[in-house]
Amino acid sequence: MVLLFLFLVGFGFAVTGGVSIIAYMNFLPVGVSWTDYIVFIVGRPECYFLPIGVLLMSIALFRYPNNL
């Protein structure tokens, strides 16, 4: 049950971070370069939810017992 909760929390974090990163891509048509975009993304704390979420989901999946 703990692994399911960890997976779902990780999934929520990954979705939140991914949506934030995609939403900030709207700065690119305005004239922001890719370098400035990456620098901006690194400075935003909500964008760190994507790698944290992927890490939590990976932990939950790799710790899942295979002998069901």
N, C-alpha and C positions, 0 to 999 in steps of 0.2 A: 504494500500500500504506500509505503514511503517512496519507493521508486516511481510509482505512478504519479504521485504528487510532485516529485522532483522533475519528472518529464514534463508535466503540464505547466509548471512554473517556468521551466526552461523554454517551452514552446511559446508561452506568453511573452517572455522577454525577447525571444528571437523575432517574433512578429512585431513587437513594439519598436525594436531597433531597426528592423528592415523597413518598416513603413516610414520611420523618421528619415532614414538614409534616402529612400526613394522620394520622399516629399522635398527634401533639400536639393534634389537634382533639378528642381524648378529654377534654381539660380543659374544653371548652365545656359539656357537660352537668353538670359539677360546680358551675358557677356563675361561671366566669371570663367576663368580658365580652370582646367582640371586640377592643376596644382593648387590654386586657391580653394577649390572645392574640397580637396583632400585635407588641406590645412584647417579648413572650417569644420569638417566632419570630426577630425581628431580633437578639436576643442569643445565639441558638444557632448555633454555627459549622457544624454539619452541614446546616442548612437553606440555607446559601449554595451547596450543591452543585447545587441545581435551576437557578438562573440561570447558573451556570458551565457546567453540562452543556448547557443550551440554547444558550449562546454557542458552545461547542466544536462542537456538531452543526451549527449555522448556518455556522460557518467552513468546516467540512468539506464541507457541501453547496454552498455558494456558490463554493468553490474547485474543485469537481469540473469537469473539462473536459466541455463539451457536444458536442464534435465526435467522438463515438465512431463 
